[in-house]
């Protein structure tokens, strides 16, 4: 059966939850999603929810239906040439690097649209692409703390307790998938690509 995103290619530089889960949703809708890792693999292959047999449960779940390659692009001209060839045949790039890290990796929106003018780049980070904290890394519980939502849980006269099912990661992933699809719709109408900027903290504050 034909799915709504059949024929759409996504390059997935996501790590851990929010960005990989976004890529999983796009792949479930029919997109060809290619996860790109450094040689040797990324940390989320081993550091995540483990089953009783010691095997990682999260990694195969978030990366179902995806293809995968290894590619070293930081300070590597040969890797950047391969990346440029891929970008020319890609519709959406997703990553969860800080703006500073994305610049180091050569994955900024300006660099990508110089290769393919109608590219869509969806960036997920803790604090977003603007503001004084933009280059600070962060995870779900950091967004919970900064937003004040930590104060909604726990027990009387005890320190706050974070939500352990990572609500900010998963809901930001849903917003990132929706934003990517809306950007595709905009491209269909205008021929223009765009950058979609997501923040775990903005998600937490909106909740």
LINNORJO-V54542 format. One record per residue. N is the residue number from 1. RES is the residue in three letters. D_FIRST is the distance of its C-alpha to the first C-alpha in whole Angstrom. Layout:
# LINNORJO-V54542
N_RES_D_FIRST, N_RES_D_FIRST
This chain:
# LINNORJO-V54542
1_UNK_0, 2_UNK_4, 3_UNK_6, 4_UNK_10, 5_UNK_12, 6_UNK_10, 7_UNK_13, 8_UNK_16, 9_UNK_18, 10_UNK_20, 11_UNK_23, 12_UNK_24, 13_UNK_28, 14_UNK_28, 15_UNK_30, 16_UNK_30, 17_UNK_28, 18_UNK_28, 19_UNK_26, 20_UNK_24, 21_UNK_23, 22_UNK_22, 23_UNK_20, 24_UNK_18, 25_UNK_17, 26_UNK_16, 27_UNK_14, 28_UNK_12, 29_UNK_11, 30_UNK_10, 31_UNK_13, 32_UNK_15, 33_UNK_18, 34_UNK_21, 35_UNK_24, 36_UNK_27, 37_UNK_30, 38_UNK_34, 39_UNK_35, 40_UNK_36, 41_UNK_33, 42_UNK_33, 43_UNK_35, 44_UNK_32, 45_UNK_31, 46_UNK_34, 47_UNK_35, 48_UNK_33, 49_UNK_33, 50_UNK_34, 51_UNK_33, 52_UNK_36, 53_UNK_36, 54_UNK_36, 55_UNK_33, 56_UNK_31, 57_UNK_28, 58_UNK_27, 59_UNK_27, 60_UNK_24, 61_UNK_22, 62_UNK_22, 63_UNK_21, 64_UNK_18, 65_UNK_15, 66_UNK_18, 67_UNK_20, 68_UNK_24, 69_UNK_27, 70_UNK_30, 71_UNK_32, 72_UNK_36, 73_UNK_36, 74_UNK_39, 75_UNK_42, 76_UNK_41, 77_UNK_40, 78_UNK_38, 79_UNK_36, 80_UNK_36, 81_UNK_35, 82_UNK_32, 83_UNK_31, 84_UNK_32, 85_UNK_30, 86_UNK_27, 87_UNK_27, 88_UNK_27, 89_UNK_24, 90_UNK_23, 91_UNK_22, 92_UNK_23, 93_UNK_25, 94_UNK_26, 95_UNK_29, 96_UNK_31, 97_UNK_35, 98_UNK_38, 99_UNK_39, 100_UNK_41, 101_UNK_39, 102_UNK_37, 103_UNK_39, 104_UNK_41, 105_UNK_37, 106_UNK_37, 107_UNK_34, 108_UNK_35, 109_UNK_34, 110_UNK_36, 111_UNK_36, 112_UNK_32, 113_UNK_32, 114_UNK_35, 115_UNK_33, 116_UNK_30, 117_UNK_31, 118_UNK_28, 119_UNK_27, 120_UNK_26, 121_UNK_28, 122_UNK_27, 123_UNK_30, 124_UNK_31, 125_UNK_34, 126_UNK_37, 127_UNK_39, 128_UNK_37, 129_UNK_38, 130_UNK_41, 131_UNK_44, 132_UNK_47, 133_UNK_45, 134_UNK_42, 135_UNK_43, 136_UNK_43, 137_UNK_40, 138_UNK_39, 139_UNK_37, 140_UNK_36, 141_UNK_39, 142_UNK_41, 143_UNK_39, 144_UNK_40, 145_UNK_44, 146_UNK_44, 147_UNK_42, 148_UNK_45, 149_UNK_42, 150_UNK_44, 151_UNK_46, 152_UNK_44, 153_UNK_44, 154_UNK_47, 155_UNK_50, 156_UNK_53, 157_UNK_55, 158_UNK_53, 159_UNK_51, 160_UNK_47, 161_UNK_45, 162_UNK_41, 163_UNK_38, 164_UNK_37, 165_UNK_33, 166_UNK_33, 167_UNK_32, 168_UNK_33, 169_UNK_30, 170_UNK_27, 171_UNK_28, 172_UNK_29, 173_UNK_25, 174_UNK_23, 175_UNK_26, 176_UNK_25, 177_UNK_21, 178_UNK_22, 179_UNK_24, 180_UNK_22, 181_UNK_20, 182_UNK_23, 183_UNK_24, 184_UNK_21, 185_UNK_21, 186_UNK_25, 187_UNK_25, 188_UNK_23, 189_UNK_25, 190_UNK_28, 191_UNK_27, 192_UNK_29, 193_UNK_28, 194_UNK_30, 195_UNK_31, 196_UNK_29, 197_UNK_32, 198_UNK_31, 199_UNK_34, 200_UNK_34, 201_UNK_38, 202_UNK_36, 203_UNK_34, 204_UNK_36, 205_UNK_39, 206_UNK_36, 207_UNK_36
